[in-house]
Protein backbone atom coordinates (compact mmCIF):
# COMPACT_ATOMS: atom_id res chain seq x y z
CA UNK A 1 0.00 0.00 0.00
CA UNK A 2 1.30 3.40 -0.86
CA UNK A 3 1.63 6.10 1.71
CA UNK A 4 -1.09 8.17 0.12
CA UNK A 5 -3.53 5.30 0.53
CA UNK A 6 -2.54 4.93 4.15
CA UNK A 7 -3.15 8.58 4.81
CA UNK A 8 -6.46 8.40 3.03
CA UNK A 9 -7.44 5.42 5.15
CA UNK A 10 -6.41 7.28 8.29
CA UNK A 11 -8.30 10.38 7.30
CA UNK A 12 -11.52 8.61 6.34
CA UNK A 13 -12.94 8.21 9.85
CA UNK A 14 -12.21 11.85 10.57
CA UNK A 15 -14.14 13.00 7.57
CA UNK A 16 -16.99 10.73 8.57
CA UNK A 17 -16.90 12.23 12.04
CA UNK A 18 -16.42 8.82 13.59
CA UNK A 19 -13.82 9.60 16.17
CA UNK A 20 -13.51 6.03 17.30
CA UNK A 21 -12.42 4.69 13.96
CA UNK A 22 -9.08 2.98 14.07
CA UNK A 23 -7.44 2.00 10.89
CA UNK A 24 -6.72 -1.62 10.35
CA UNK A 25 -3.31 -2.89 10.06
CA UNK A 26 -1.44 -2.03 7.30
CA UNK A 27 1.30 -2.06 5.19
CA UNK A 28 3.98 -4.20 6.23
CA UNK A 29 7.57 -3.46 6.62
CA UNK A 30 7.97 -5.87 3.73
CA UNK A 31 7.16 -3.06 1.35
CA UNK A 32 10.42 -1.52 2.41
CA UNK A 33 8.72 1.83 2.85
CA UNK A 34 9.48 3.09 6.34
CA UNK A 35 6.69 5.65 6.18
CA UNK A 36 4.21 2.93 5.30
CA UNK A 37 5.48 0.79 8.13
CA UNK A 38 4.74 3.68 10.44
CA UNK A 39 1.11 3.48 9.49
CA UNK A 40 0.75 0.45 11.76
CA UNK A 41 -1.14 0.92 14.95
CA UNK A 42 1.45 0.20 17.57
CA UNK A 43 -0.15 1.80 20.59
CA UNK A 44 -1.63 -0.73 22.96
CA UNK A 45 -2.53 -0.28 26.58
CA UNK A 46 -3.69 -2.25 29.59
CA UNK A 47 -5.44 -1.20 32.80
CA UNK A 48 -3.10 0.00 35.52
CA UNK A 49 -5.51 1.18 38.19
CA UNK A 50 -8.53 3.25 39.06
CA UNK A 51 -7.73 6.13 41.40
CA UNK A 52 -10.52 7.71 43.45
CA UNK A 53 -9.54 11.05 44.91
CA UNK A 54 -11.37 12.81 47.72
CA UNK A 55 -10.91 16.54 47.73
CA UNK A 56 -11.61 19.46 50.04
CA UNK A 57 -13.30 22.61 48.70
CA UNK A 58 -11.08 24.49 46.25
CA UNK A 59 -8.97 27.43 47.31
CA UNK A 60 -9.86 30.11 44.78
CA UNK A 61 -6.70 32.06 44.18
CA UNK A 62 -8.33 33.96 41.32
CA UNK A 63 -6.86 35.62 38.26
CA UNK A 64 -3.11 35.13 37.88
CA UNK A 65 -0.85 35.83 34.91
CA UNK A 66 -1.58 32.47 33.17
CA UNK A 67 -5.32 32.27 33.86
CA UNK A 68 -7.55 31.55 36.86
CA UNK A 69 -5.88 29.51 39.58
CA UNK A 70 -7.76 27.06 41.82
CA UNK A 71 -5.97 24.82 44.30
CA UNK A 72 -7.78 21.66 45.36
CA UNK A 73 -6.35 19.95 48.45
CA UNK A 74 -6.52 16.15 48.37
CA UNK A 75 -7.82 14.69 51.62
CA UNK A 76 -7.63 10.98 50.80
CA UNK A 77 -8.95 8.29 48.52
CA UNK A 78 -8.00 4.90 47.23
CA UNK A 79 -6.63 3.10 44.18
CA UNK A 80 -7.02 -0.38 42.85
CA UNK A 81 -5.69 -2.30 39.86
CA UNK A 82 -4.51 -5.78 38.89
CA UNK A 83 -1.03 -5.18 40.29
CA UNK A 84 -1.47 -2.65 43.08
CA UNK A 85 -4.01 -1.27 45.49
CA UNK A 86 -4.09 0.93 48.54
CA UNK A 87 -4.99 4.37 49.79
CA UNK A 88 -4.12 7.97 49.03
CA UNK A 89 -2.42 9.84 51.82
CA UNK A 90 -3.72 13.27 52.75
CA UNK A 91 -1.52 16.23 51.88
CA UNK A 92 -1.42 16.33 48.11
CA UNK A 93 -3.36 18.55 45.79
CA UNK A 94 -4.27 19.60 42.29
CA UNK A 95 -3.07 23.01 41.17
CA UNK A 96 -5.73 23.86 38.58
CA UNK A 97 -5.40 26.59 36.01
CA UNK A 98 -8.34 27.71 33.89
CA UNK A 99 -6.80 29.06 30.69
CA UNK A 100 -8.07 31.88 28.53
CA UNK A 101 -9.22 29.36 25.90
CA UNK A 102 -11.54 27.67 28.38
CA UNK A 103 -9.31 24.64 28.94
CA UNK A 104 -8.68 23.58 32.53
CA UNK A 105 -5.10 22.46 33.09
CA UNK A 106 -4.51 19.96 35.88
CA UNK A 107 -1.29 19.61 37.81
CA UNK A 108 -1.64 17.01 40.55
CA UNK A 109 0.76 15.69 43.16
CA UNK A 110 -0.26 12.96 45.57
CA UNK A 111 1.28 10.13 47.56
CA UNK A 112 -0.10 6.62 47.26
CA UNK A 113 0.40 3.99 49.96
CA UNK A 114 -0.06 0.42 48.81
CA UNK A 115 -1.69 -2.23 50.98
CA UNK A 116 1.80 -3.64 51.59
CA UNK A 117 3.05 -0.23 52.75
CA UNK A 118 5.06 0.97 49.77
CA UNK A 119 4.95 4.70 49.08
CA UNK A 120 4.45 5.89 45.52
CA UNK A 121 4.75 9.52 44.50
CA UNK A 122 2.30 10.24 41.69
CA UNK A 123 1.97 13.38 39.60
CA UNK A 124 -0.04 14.13 36.58
CA UNK A 125 -0.67 16.89 34.12
CA UNK A 126 -3.91 16.89 32.24
CA UNK A 127 -6.57 18.78 30.36
CA UNK A 128 -10.32 19.09 30.92
CA UNK A 129 -12.70 20.84 28.54
CA UNK A 130 -16.12 20.40 27.00
CA UNK A 131 -19.40 22.04 26.03
CA UNK A 132 -20.26 25.07 28.24
CA UNK A 133 -23.40 23.44 29.70
CA UNK A 134 -21.49 20.32 30.77
CA UNK A 135 -18.68 22.36 32.31
CA UNK A 136 -21.21 24.64 34.05
CA UNK A 137 -23.01 21.60 35.50
CA UNK A 138 -19.69 20.29 36.83
CA UNK A 139 -19.08 23.73 38.32
CA UNK A 140 -22.40 23.46 40.18
CA UNK A 141 -21.27 20.13 41.63
CA UNK A 142 -23.62 18.03 39.53
CA UNK A 143 -22.88 14.56 38.22
CA UNK A 144 -22.19 14.66 34.47
CA UNK A 145 -21.61 11.70 32.17
CA UNK A 146 -17.80 11.81 31.58
CA UNK A 147 -18.40 10.97 27.91
CA UNK A 148 -19.77 14.51 27.60
CA UNK A 149 -16.43 16.18 28.23
CA UNK A 150 -12.73 15.61 27.59
CA UNK A 151 -10.74 14.87 30.73
CA UNK A 152 -7.42 13.16 30.08
CA UNK A 153 -4.22 13.07 32.07
CA UNK A 154 -0.67 11.72 31.83
CA UNK A 155 0.39 10.33 35.20
CA UNK A 156 3.97 9.70 36.27
CA UNK A 157 5.21 7.69 39.19
CA UNK A 158 8.24 7.48 41.44
CA UNK A 159 8.91 4.75 43.95
CA UNK A 160 11.80 2.98 45.64
CA UNK A 161 9.80 -0.14 46.45
CA UNK A 162 11.22 -3.07 44.51
CA UNK A 163 7.80 -4.53 43.76
CA UNK A 164 6.57 -1.38 42.13
CA UNK A 165 9.63 -0.08 40.28
CA UNK A 166 7.89 -0.92 36.99
CA UNK A 167 5.97 2.30 37.65
CA UNK A 168 9.21 4.31 37.32
CA UNK A 169 9.47 3.51 33.60
CA UNK A 170 6.01 3.46 32.12
CA UNK A 171 4.08 6.02 30.16
CA UNK A 172 0.45 6.09 31.29
CA UNK A 173 -2.77 7.85 30.33
CA UNK A 174 -5.76 8.54 32.55
CA UNK A 175 -9.40 9.14 31.68
CA UNK A 176 -10.96 11.32 34.36
CA UNK A 177 -14.40 11.91 35.77
CA UNK A 178 -15.19 14.87 37.99
CA UNK A 179 -17.44 13.95 40.92
CA UNK A 180 -19.00 16.35 43.43
CA UNK A 181 -16.56 15.23 46.15
CA UNK A 182 -13.47 14.59 44.05
CA UNK A 183 -12.46 12.73 40.92
CA UNK A 184 -12.07 9.23 39.54
CA UNK A 185 -9.25 8.44 37.12
CA UNK A 186 -9.06 5.23 35.10
CA UNK A 187 -5.38 4.89 34.30
CA UNK A 188 -3.97 2.72 31.54
CA UNK A 189 -0.35 1.75 31.04
CA UNK A 190 0.84 2.36 27.48
CA UNK A 191 2.47 -0.85 26.29
CA UNK B 1 -7.90 3.90 25.98
CA UNK B 2 -8.88 4.86 22.44
CA UNK B 3 -6.79 7.00 20.17
CA UNK B 4 -6.46 8.09 16.59
CA UNK B 5 -3.45 8.96 14.48
CA UNK B 6 -2.22 12.50 14.81
CA UNK B 7 1.00 12.43 12.82
CA UNK B 8 4.24 10.68 12.05
CA UNK B 9 7.27 12.76 12.93
CA UNK B 10 10.76 12.06 11.72
CA UNK B 11 13.65 14.12 13.02
CA UNK B 12 17.27 14.27 11.91
CA UNK B 13 19.79 14.22 14.71
CA UNK B 14 23.44 15.16 14.16
CA UNK B 15 26.06 13.72 16.53
CA UNK B 16 24.94 14.28 20.13
CA UNK B 17 26.70 16.37 22.74
CA UNK B 18 27.90 14.02 25.50
CA UNK B 19 27.93 16.01 28.71
CA UNK B 20 28.71 12.99 30.86
CA UNK B 21 27.81 12.30 34.45
CA UNK B 22 25.63 14.95 36.11
CA UNK B 23 23.78 14.77 39.44
CA UNK B 24 20.68 13.03 38.00
CA UNK B 25 22.44 10.59 35.65
CA UNK B 26 24.29 10.78 32.33
CA UNK B 27 23.29 13.71 30.17
CA UNK B 28 23.36 13.55 26.38
CA UNK B 29 21.93 16.42 24.36
CA UNK B 30 20.77 15.57 20.85
CA UNK B 31 20.36 18.67 18.70
CA UNK B 32 17.67 18.38 16.06
CA UNK B 33 18.73 19.71 12.68
CA UNK B 34 15.58 19.17 10.66
CA UNK B 35 12.70 16.81 10.08
CA UNK B 36 9.25 16.31 8.68
CA UNK B 37 5.81 15.47 10.01
CA UNK B 38 2.69 14.27 8.30
CA UNK B 39 -0.77 13.29 9.46
CA UNK B 40 -4.40 13.42 8.36
CA UNK B 41 -4.80 17.01 9.60
CA UNK B 42 -1.35 18.56 9.40
CA UNK B 43 1.98 18.26 7.70
CA UNK B 44 5.17 20.24 7.37
CA UNK B 45 8.77 20.46 8.49
CA UNK B 46 10.75 20.66 11.70
CA UNK B 47 12.73 23.86 12.12
CA UNK B 48 16.35 23.64 13.20
CA UNK B 49 17.21 24.72 16.74
CA UNK B 50 15.40 22.20 18.91
CA UNK B 51 16.77 19.18 20.66
CA UNK B 52 16.28 16.29 22.99
CA UNK B 53 17.86 16.67 26.42
CA UNK B 54 18.24 13.00 27.28
CA UNK B 55 19.18 11.70 30.71
CA UNK B 56 20.31 8.13 31.30
CA UNK B 57 19.15 7.28 34.81
CA UNK B 58 20.95 4.91 37.15
CA UNK B 59 18.16 2.34 36.69
CA UNK B 60 18.99 2.11 32.99
CA UNK B 61 16.00 4.12 31.81
CA UNK B 62 16.67 6.90 29.31
CA UNK B 63 14.50 9.94 30.03
CA UNK B 64 13.65 12.04 27.00
CA UNK B 65 12.89 15.74 27.12
CA UNK B 66 12.35 17.09 23.63
CA UNK B 67 11.57 20.60 22.42
CA UNK B 68 11.12 21.44 18.76
CA UNK B 69 9.26 23.88 16.55
CA UNK B 70 7.06 22.56 13.78
CA UNK B 71 6.18 24.63 10.75
CA UNK B 72 3.12 23.48 8.83
CA UNK B 73 2.91 23.59 5.05
CA UNK B 74 0.59 26.60 5.40
CA UNK B 75 3.05 28.54 7.54
CA UNK B 76 1.77 27.98 11.12
CA UNK B 77 4.31 27.51 13.91
CA UNK B 78 3.69 24.85 16.57
CA UNK B 79 5.77 24.47 19.70
CA UNK B 80 6.09 20.81 20.60
CA UNK B 81 7.61 19.40 23.74
CA UNK B 82 7.57 15.83 24.87
CA UNK B 83 8.61 13.76 27.82
CA UNK B 84 9.29 10.07 27.48
CA UNK B 85 11.11 6.89 28.37
CA UNK B 86 13.30 4.50 26.44
CA UNK B 87 14.49 1.21 27.90
CA UNK B 88 14.93 -2.41 26.94
CA UNK B 89 17.19 -5.46 27.04
CA UNK B 90 20.90 -4.63 27.28
CA UNK B 91 21.79 -6.21 23.91
CA UNK B 92 19.07 -4.22 22.14
CA UNK B 93 20.19 -0.93 23.68
CA UNK B 94 23.79 -1.72 22.77
CA UNK B 95 22.79 -2.34 19.15
CA UNK B 96 20.93 1.00 19.10
CA UNK B 97 23.99 2.72 20.54
CA UNK B 98 26.05 1.26 17.67
CA UNK B 99 23.62 2.88 15.25
CA UNK B 100 22.08 -0.39 14.09
CA UNK B 101 18.47 -0.77 13.06
CA UNK B 102 16.46 -2.63 15.68
CA UNK B 103 12.83 -3.72 15.53
CA UNK B 104 11.14 -1.11 17.78
CA UNK B 105 8.97 -3.81 19.33
CA UNK B 106 12.13 -5.08 21.05
CA UNK B 107 12.37 -2.05 23.34
CA UNK B 108 10.06 0.43 25.08
CA UNK B 109 10.17 3.94 23.58
CA UNK B 110 7.10 5.97 24.46
CA UNK B 111 6.62 9.69 24.87
CA UNK B 112 3.93 12.19 25.80
CA UNK B 113 3.95 15.15 23.42
CA UNK B 114 2.35 18.49 24.15
CA UNK B 115 1.63 21.25 21.69
CA UNK B 116 1.22 25.01 21.75
CA UNK B 117 0.11 27.17 18.84
CA UNK B 118 -1.67 30.43 18.12
CA UNK B 119 -2.86 29.36 14.67
CA UNK B 120 -6.66 28.91 14.71
CA UNK B 121 -6.50 26.02 12.23
CA UNK B 122 -4.37 24.06 14.68
CA UNK B 123 -5.75 25.30 18.02
CA UNK B 124 -7.15 21.81 18.69
CA UNK B 125 -3.56 20.79 19.40
CA UNK B 126 -3.65 23.01 22.49
CA UNK B 127 -6.41 20.80 23.87
CA UNK B 128 -5.29 17.25 23.23
CA UNK B 129 -3.46 14.68 25.27
CA UNK B 130 -1.24 12.67 22.98
CA UNK B 131 1.09 9.70 23.19
CA UNK B 132 3.84 8.61 20.87
CA UNK B 133 5.66 5.45 20.01
CA UNK B 134 9.27 5.87 18.94
CA UNK B 135 11.53 4.00 16.58
CA UNK B 136 15.21 4.89 16.96
CA UNK B 137 16.99 4.99 13.60
CA UNK B 138 20.61 5.79 12.93
CA UNK B 139 19.73 9.22 11.49
CA UNK B 140 17.26 10.04 14.27
CA UNK B 141 14.01 8.80 15.73
CA UNK B 142 10.64 8.36 14.03
CA UNK B 143 7.62 9.02 16.23
CA UNK B 144 4.13 7.73 15.56
CA UNK B 145 1.96 10.18 17.47
CA UNK B 146 -1.65 9.51 18.43
CA UNK B 147 -4.29 11.73 19.92
CA UNK B 148 -5.92 10.24 23.01
CA UNK B 149 -9.70 10.43 22.48
Interface residues (C-beta under 8 A of the other chain):
Chain A: X7 X10 X11 X13 X14 X19 X20 X21 X22 X23 X34 X35 X38 X39 X40 X41 X42 X43 X45 X101 X103 X126 X127 X129 X150 X152 X153 X154 X165 X168 X169 X170 X171 X173 X175 X188 X190
Chain B: X1 X2 X3 X4 X5 X8 X38 X39 X40 X41 X59 X61 X84 X85 X87 X104 X105 X108 X110 X111 X112 X123 X126 X127 X128 X129 X131 X133 X135 X137 X142 X144 X146 X148 X149
